[in-house]
Amino acid sequence: MTSLLLPSGARLEKYTLRGAPRPLPGRRDAPRTRRAYAAAHVVADPLATADPVLDPAVDWDATLSFRHHLWDLGLGVAEAMDTAQRGTGLPHGLVRELIERSCREAVGRGAAVACGAGTDDLPDDRPVTLEQIERSYLRQCRWIEDAGGQVVLMASRALCRTARSADDYLSVYAKVLGSLARPAILHWLGDMFDPRLAGYWGARDLDAAADTVVRLMSEHAGAVDGVKISLLDAGREVALRRRLPAGTTMFTGDDFHYPELIRGDDQGHSHALLGIFDAIAPLAAEALALLDEGDADGFDRVLAPTMPLSRAIFEAPTYHYKTGVVFLAYLRGLQPHFLMLGGHQGARSLGHLARLFRLADQAGLIEDAELAAGRMLAVLATAGIDGRSTA
């Protein structure tokens, strides 16, 4: 048995890994009854000589290899979203390259990819106009469609600070949606994920904001595939799901309640566009395969152990969840290091990382206990902590 000493409060406690109870799947067919996208992270280049905060670099081989891992499991990739550190480390100059590289790989293997179109090329430190916001969206949408991807219209910080009413949102979105060759997925990200999106859709009252979303989707139903909602409020998501126009789709982005929302009820279900699927991809794929077979109990049984892990990864401040996602990829041997764009590997405490280590093991995600333990020891050693167990 593999054991090590992990932080627990102000002291170290021995922890013995259980290891995955069964081999995790490496390949799966795409699910039939649910559409499922994993919002994928990017892997930093540890050998880049540029400033890692001011001019971070991407390890393209490792980044694309991780996307193939997701596609092998039958999941779609949601590319260049907030999980890829849009607005928190990924330079705007690399966004287009990330989209084009990922789409090229997806098209080559016939895999699903949906990419975030945002307005992150606009300045944060001075006012912009609605016309500038429209042009920014249109430019990024063109990158995506030219590369063969589907557009996800990301929530825009620039629009949130510039718009004066819901009508401004409707005007901008109408112009962008009217330009697209393929229906887009809308993106409603709550302020727990990004405080600068508070009051999105022109209202701090979420019921009023939901009314605007329904109006937009109804007026442009042919140009809207669906909406991804990330408010961490299952009841609100279900209520909105029941109001969606016919032919449109609800994609859950709720990393606290995803099993119940994907399973659904007698009035419908949500599909998935989730950051947590980056971290739990093999178990997500296994659960979705069981759901395809009509085994809802099996679906619940596989995903239930992942819930404590997901809630810990996404705990407040929620916008630091990317640290946990990358940490899990490192522990599982899916990338060679625990470094992040902009130095965000330091955004969570050692105690938090130790808790994720335990919860990932208890969820059945750790196949190579020796590898995971060795990598956890290396993380502890950076803080001068010797986690080796002699017992």
N, C-alpha and C positions, 0 to 999 in steps of 0.2 A: 504494500500500500504506500502511496506517495503522500507525505505529510510535509507541512511547512508551518512557520509561525507568521500569523497575519495580525495587523493592527486591529484592535477591538477597543475602542475608546482610547484610553491613555496607556494601554499595555498591549503586549503581544500574546496571542492565544494560539494553541496548536489547532491546525485544521487538516483533516485527512480527506483527500479527494475521493469522491465516489466513482468518477468517470462515467462516460455515457453508458447507459445500461444495454444499448444495442448499437450496432453500426449506423451512423447517420447516412441518409441517402446522398449519393453524389449526383444522381441524375433522376429526373422526373419529367413526365410529359406535362405540358401546360394544363392547368386546371380547366375543366369544361364548364363548370357551373358558376364560377366567379372569375372576374378579371383581377389580376393581382400584380402590382408593381412594388418593387423594393426601391425606395429612394436610396441611392448608392453614394457612399463616401469616396473621397479621393485620397490617394496615398502620396504623401510628401516625398520629395527626393532628398534623402539624408546627406548626399554628397554635393549638393548644390553649393557653390561658393558665394552666391548672392546673399544679401541680408534675409534671414529666414522669416522675419516679420514684415519688413518693408517690400521685399521682392521675393516672395516664396516661389518655389518650383515644384512641379508635379513629377512623380515617377510614373511615366506613362505606361510602361510595361506592367507594373504592379497594379495600377489603376484599372487597366483594361482586363487584366487577368481576373480581377475580382468581379468585373461585370460578366465575364464568361462563367464564373462560378454561379452567379445568379441565374443566368440564362440556362445553364445546364440543369438547374433545378426546376425549370419550367416557369420561372418568374419573369415578368417584364422588368425593365430597368427604367426608373424615373430619374432622368439625368439632369445634372446641373441645377438641382433643387437646393433647399437650405441644408440638407444633409451633406451636400458637397461643399459646404461652407460658403455658399453665396452670401455675400455681405459680411462674412466673418472669417476672412482669410483667403478665399479664392480671388485672385486679381481679375478684374474685368477683362484684361487682355488675354487671359487663358480660358475664359468662358466659351468663346467661339471654338477654340481648338478642342476643348473637352467635348462639346456637342458634336463636332464634325468627326472626331476620332471614334466616339462611342457609336454614333449613327452608322459610320462605315462598317464597324464590326457587326452591328445588329443586322444591317441590310445583308451583309455577306452570309449570315447564317439564318436569315428569315425570322429573327427574334423581335420581340416587342420592345420599343423604346419610345418614351414620351419625355420631352425636354422642356425645361423651364425657360420661358421668355420673360425677361424682367426689364427694369429700367436702371440697372446698376451702373450704366455708363454715365449717368447724369450726376452732377456735383451734389454733395450733401450740404455744402457750406454756403450756398447762395440760392435764391429763388429760381424756379423754373416755371415754364408755362405748360398749360395742358397740351398745346401743340407739340412742344418738345417731348413731352411724355408719350404722346401718340407715336411720334417718329422713332423714339427709342424702342418702344414695343414692336413697331412694324419692322424695324431693322433686325431685331433678334428673331422675330417670327420667320422672317425670310431666311435667316441662317438655318433654322431648324427644318423648315419645309424643303429647302434646297438640298439639305443633307439626307432627307428621307424620314425624318422623325415627326411625331405628333406634337403639337404645341400644348404646353401647360402654361396658361397665362398667370404668372406668379403675381401675388399681391405686391404692390409697388409702394415703397416708402415715399418716393417722390410724389405719387398721386395722393397718398394719405395726407401729406403736409400741404399740398397745393389745392386740392378740391375743396370747394365751399359748400357743396350739397351733394345729395345722392344723384342729382341730375348730371353733375360733372362726371361722376363715375360712369353713368349710363352712356354719356356722350363719348367718352374715351373708349370704352369697351365696344360700343357699336361700331366705331371706326375700325378698330383692330379686327374684330370678328368678321366684319364685312370684307376684309382683305384676304382671308385665309382660304386655302384650297381644300382643307380638311377640317371637320369640327374639332374644336379645342376643348380642353379640360380647364375649367375655372379653378381658382386656388384661393381659399379663404383660410388664412393663417391667423390664429389668435395672438393676442399681445403677450401671452405667456411664452410663445416662441420668439416673438420679436416685439419688444415694447414700442417700437416706432410705428407699429401698425395699429395702435389703439384707435378706435373709432372708424375702422375701415368700412367701406360702403356708405360713408357719410353720416354715421350715427353710432354713438356709444351704446345705445339701446340695441341689444342683439336681436330683439324681435323686429325692430324697424330695419335693421341691416338684412335680416332674412327676407323681409318683404322685397327689398331691392334686388336681392339675388334671384328670387322667384320671378320678379318682373323682367329682369335681364334675360333669364333663361327662356321665359315665355315669348318674349319679343324676338328672340334670335334662336329659336329652338333648332333650326336647321344647321346653325353654325356652332352649336354647343353640344359636345359629347356628354359632359357631366360636370360635376363639381366635386372637388376634394375639400373636405372641411376638417380643420384641425383646431377644435375649440376645447377638447378634452371634456365634453359634456354629451354623454350618450343620449340623454333625453332630447336635447335640442337637435342633435343630428337626426334622430328618428322622426321628430316632428317635421323637419325640413324635408327629409326623404319622402315623406308622404305627400308633400306638396309639389314635388318636381313634375315638370311637364312630361307627358308621355314620350317615350323614346330617349329620355336622358337618364343619366346614371349618377348615383351617389357613390363616391369613393371615400371610404373612411380614412382619415388621417389621425384617428384617435388612438394614441399609443397606450391609453389606460383601459380601454373597453373594447378592443378590436375583436375578441372572440365572439361576444354576444352580437356585435354589430354586423359582422360578416355572416354569422349563422343566420341571423334575422328572425323574423316571426311570420305569422300567417298573412301579413300585409306587405312583406317585402324584406329585402336585405341590402346591405352595403357591399360594394366591392372594395378593393384595398389599394391604397397608395400610401405606404407606411415606411417611416424610418426604421422602425423596429424590425421590419423584415430583412433589412441589411444584416442585423445581428443574429437573427434566429432563422435564417433562410431555410436550412434543411428541415427544421421542425414545422415551419410554415408550409412548406411544400408537402410534407407528409400529411399534415392536418387537412389541407385543401384536397388532397387525393381521397382522403376518407370521406370528406363532405360530398365529393363527386359520387361516391358509392352509396350515399344516403345514410352514412354512419355519423350522425351528428354527435352521438355520445363519444365516439372515437376522436372526432375533431376536437371536442372539449377536453378530452383526456390528454391529448398531445399538447395543446396550447396552455392548459391551466398552469403547468409549472413555469411557463415563460412569463406569466403575469407579474410576479414579484420582481423579476429581473427588469422587465420593461418599465415598471413604475419607478424602480430605482434609477435606471438610466435617464428617465425623463423627469425626475423630481426637480423641484425648484432649486436654482434658476433653470428652467426648462431649456433655455437656449444653449446651455452647455451640454446637451445630450450627445452632441457629436463626439465628445471625448470618450464617452462610454462605448459608442458604436465602434470607434477605431480601436479602442482597448480590446474589445472582444475579438476583432479580426486578428489582432496581434496574438492574443492568447491562443487562438485556434489555429495558428500557423498559416493564416491567409495573407499575411504580409510580414516582412522581416523585421520591422521595428515599430516602436511606439512613439513616433514623432508626427506632428501635425502642422499643417499650414498655419503660420502666424503664432506658433508656439502654444497652440491650444491644448496640448497634452497636459499642460499645467493648470487647466481650468477646474479640475476636480481634485479633491484631497486624496492622500494615500488611503485614508480610512474608507472613503467612498469607493475607490478602486478595489480595495480588499473585499468590500461587500459585494461588488459586481462579480469578483472572482468566485466567491462562494455561491452566489445565486446562479451564475452561469453553469457551474458544476452541478448544482441541485436541479437545474432545468434539463440536464442531460446533454449539454452542448460541448463538453470537454471530452474529446475522444482520446487525445494523447496527453495523459496526465503528467508525464515527465516533462514534456515540452512546455505545457502550460505552467507548471510549477517553476521550471527554470526561468521562464520569462517573467513570472511574478517576482521571483527572487531578484532578477536584474532590475526591475522597477523599484523594489524596496531598497536595493543597494545605492541607487542614486540619491537617496536621502540618508545614507549611512546606517541603514537598518539591515541587520543580519537575520534573515528569516529562516535560516536552515534549522531544521528540527533534528536533534540528536537522539531523541527517544525512539 
